[in-house]
Amino acid sequence: MKKPKVLVTRQVANEAISLLKTVADVEVWVQDEPIPRELLLEKVEQADAILTMLTERIDEELLSRAKQLRIVANMAVGYDNIDLAACKKRDIWVTNTPEVLTEATADLAFALLMATGRRLTEANRFLMNGEWTSWSPSLMAGQNVYGATLGIIGMGRIGEAVARRAKGFGMRILYHNRSRKQQAEAETGAQQATLEALLRESDYVLLLTPLTAETRLLMGEQEFSWMKPTSVFINVSRGGTVDEAALYQALVKKQIWAAGLDVFQQEPVPQDHPLISLPNVVALPHIGSATEQTRGEMARLAAANIVAVLEGQRPLTAL
């Protein structure tokens, strides 16, 4: 019997590819860049399953050409690159990779918080450029982390994991979320707050919401104006949750002290982007879950979801 076809849009862990090959013929786009859109549209016509990245847009145009597609397995927690309604209309499963990247992303979020607050990348450039000629009391002075107030916007799995780390640093933890998280409150001492109260009181504001119609441009001119002039803004969610022009103005006008960004509205971020020209911005290339172990687990989970569907079963992490 003819095997189903699986398209994998980027080179992933060998274990994941081997798992897929037990049930299907597998084609992998091996270049270290997104598969060209026209080629993706052509390849998906013969695909029974597709293992995608956030760089692929799974929309009406693509789905109209995917005559035999049964599952889209997104190798990410977020799925704003996928038209869920269009997939549902065609009875196509959509899955993501929750939980396996929680701790790695929380590590990165807290590392970015510390690097921004303590000016680590700025200090590194200062030294490497040969500008360090003497010591002074104010040299690269940053903001305290231990004992500071952390405000978490979006208290999901990653938010709770960051709160556990913050507890170890003696931080006061505020959170803004659609629902109350009583277990997280009991475990970390976190307190629920309105968005305005959180922004006004926090020394560090960490944005961890998914990108939805409600959260698009959640942080704008008004929100940044509520923050302290000594506060630090960290975004490890999606670039679309932030009005980048408003953030730039808040930094330039010293309404806030610094920003740490792992995500941008346009990725890769253009080299002439105003935000990355500022010395008080720590910018990273969307590496929240980027450990070898975590990316391997994400690929294996995405592959397991595909195998389940191709064998007539319900996927493990269906959206």
N, C-alpha and C positions, 0 to 999 in steps of 0.2 A: 504494500500500500504506500502511496506517495506521502512523504513526510510534509508536515506544515512548514512554513517558512517564517523565520524570525529575523527581523532587522534590528541590529544594535548600532546606535548612532554615534558611538565613540568606543575606543578601546577601553575595556574594563577588566577586572580581575579574571585571570584564567579559570579559576574555579567556577565562576558564573557562566563563562562561555562553555565549559565542559558540561555543566548541568543542562544548559539549553540543548546541547548537541545530543543528549540522551533521548530527546523527543522530537527534534526538528532539524532542518537544514538551517544553518546560521550564517548570516552575512554581517560582517562588522566593518564599519567605517573606521579605518585605523589611523587616519590623520589626526594630529593634535590640534584640531580646529573644527568648528561646526561643519556638518555635512551641508553642502550647498543646497539651497531651497529647491531648485529645480530637480536636482538628483534625488532628494528626499521624496518629492512628489511622484517621481517616476518609480522609485523603489517600493513605495508603500502600496502601489497597485497590486503587487504580488504577495504582500505580507499578511500572514495570519496574526502576527504579534509584532510589537515594536517596543524596544527598550530605549527610552528617550532620556534626554537631559533637559535642563531648563533652557538651553539654547534653541530647542526645537519648538516651533509653534504648531500645536495640534488644533487646527481650526476647521471651519466649514470647508474651506478650499481643499485642504488635505483629506479630510474625511470623505468628501464627495468622490475622491479617486480611490479610496481604500475599500474596494468591493468585498474583500473577505477578511477584513481586520476584526479580531475578536478581543484583543486587549492592548491597552497602552499602559506600559509599566514605567512610571516616571521615577528616575533615580534621584529623588529629592523628597523632602517633606512637603514643601510648597508645590502648588500645581496651578499657579496663575498663568502658566503657558498653555494650559489645556482648556478647551471649551467643553466643560462637563455636560452641559445640556445637549450639545450636538452629539456627544458620545452616547449619552443615555437614549436619545432618540433612535439611535442605530443599534441599541443593545450591545454596545462595546464596553467591556470592563475598563475601569481606570483605577490604577493602584499607585500608592506612594511608598516611601520608606521611613515611616516614623520610628521613634524610640532608638533605633540603632545609632543615630547620630547625636543623640541628646547630650551626652557627656562631652564629646569632642567639641561640639558647638558652644557649650557652656564654658569650656576651658578657653576657647578662643575669645568669647565675649568678655570674660574676666581679664584675660591677658591684654586685650585691646583697651579695656577700661584702665588698667594699671599703666600701660605704655603711654596712653594719652595724658592721664593725670600726672604722671611723673616725667613727662616729656622725654621718654627714652629714645625715640627715633630722632628727635631734634638734637638731643645731646650727643647721640652717635655721629650724626652728620657734623656737628660742631667739632668733635674730636678728629674725625677722619679728614676733615678739610683743613686741619692744622690751625684752627682758630683758638685752641686751648693754650693760652700763654701764661696764665696764672690762676690761682684759686681765689674766689671771693665768696662771701656769705650768700649772695643772691644768685650765684652761678647756676643756671638751669633749675631754679627753684620751681617746684610744681605744687600740686595740691595733695593734701593728705588722703589716703585711702582708708587706712585703719580708723574705725570710729566714725566715718563719714556716713551720710544718708544716701542710700541707693533707691532710686525709683524705677521699678520695672513695669513697662507698659506691655501687657500681654503675658499673663502668668500661666503659660502652658507648661509642657514638660521641660523645655529648655529654661524658661523663666524660673521654675522651681529649682532646677539644678544650679542655676546661678545664685539663687537665694541661699542655697546650702553653702556655697563657697563664701558668699558675703557674710554669713553668720560666723565663719571662722576668722573673719577679719573684723569682728566686733561692730559690723555696720548696722545701723538702723535701716530696716527694709520696708518700703512702701510699695504697693502694687496697684495697678489699675487694670481691671479685667471685667468682662461681661458678667461673670459669675464669681461668687465668693469661693475661695479656696481654703477651706477650714483646716484641712490636713497640712497644707503648706504653712498656714499661720501657726499651727501647733508645733510644727517641726522647726521652723526658722524664726518665729516671732514676727513674721511679716504682717503688715496692717494694710487693709484695703483703703483706697483713697480715691477721690474724684481726680480726673485728669489735671484740673487746674491746681488742686491742692498738692498733688504729687510734684508737678513742675515747679511750683513756688518753693517747696521745702527741700527738694533733693539737691545734693551736691553732684551726683552722677545720675543721669537719666539714660536708661537702656531700653531701646525700642526692639521688641521681639514679636510684634503682631504679624500674622499672615497678611498678604496683600489681597484685599477684597474691595468691593465698591465702597464699603463703610470706612476702610482704613486708608484708602488712597489719599495721599497728601494730608495725612493725619497731623503731621507736624508742619505748621506753617508760621506765618508772621506773628499771629496772635499767640500761639503756643510758645514760641521762642521768647517772646516778650515777657512771659510769665516766669521764665527761668532766672536764676541768680547770675550776676556778672562773674561769679567765681565757679559756675557750674560747668560740667562736662557732658556733652551729648554723645551717645554711642548708638550706632545703628548696625544691627546684625540681622535685620529682618529682610526687607526688600527695598530697593531704591525708590520704588514708586510710593512708598509710605511717607516720603519727605519732600517738601517743597525745597529743592536745592538752592534756588535763588534766595529764598527767605533765610535759609541756613547760612549762606554766604554773607548776607547782610548782617545777620546777628553776630557772626564772628568778626567781621570788619568793624562793626560799630561797638564791639566789645560788650554786647548784651549778654553773651555767654563767653566762657573762657577758652574752650577748645572743643574739638569734635574728633571722634574716632569712627571711621566708616569702613565697613567690609563690603558694602553694596552701594550701587549707584543706579540711577534711572537708565543710563545707557552703559552697557557692559560689552566689551572692555571700555573703561572710561577713557575719553579722549585726553590726550596729553595737554591740550590747552584748556581743560576744564578749570574754571576759576577756583573751585574748592581745593584742588590739589596743589595750587600755587601758594597756599597759606602755610606758614610755618607751624601754626597751632592745629593743623589737621594731620592725623595719622590715617593714612589710606592704605587699604589692603585689597587684593584682587579676588574678593569673594571666596575666602578659604575657610569659612566657618566649620565645615565638617572634614577638612582636608588633613586627615591622618591616613596612613596606608591601611591601618586596621579598619577604620570606620568606612572608608570608601570601598574596601573589599566587602564588608558586611552589607553595605547598601546595594552593591551589585548583585550579591548572592540573593538578597531578599527580592529584588526586582526580578531576577531570573526564576526564583521559586514561584513567584506569582504567575509568571508566564507558563511555567510547566503545569501548574495546577489547572489553569484555564484550558490549556491544550489537551489535558487529560480529562476534561469534563467536570472539573471540580471548582468550588468557589475559591477565589484567590485569598491569600492570607491577610492582606491589608487593603481591602477594597474601599474606594472612595464612593 
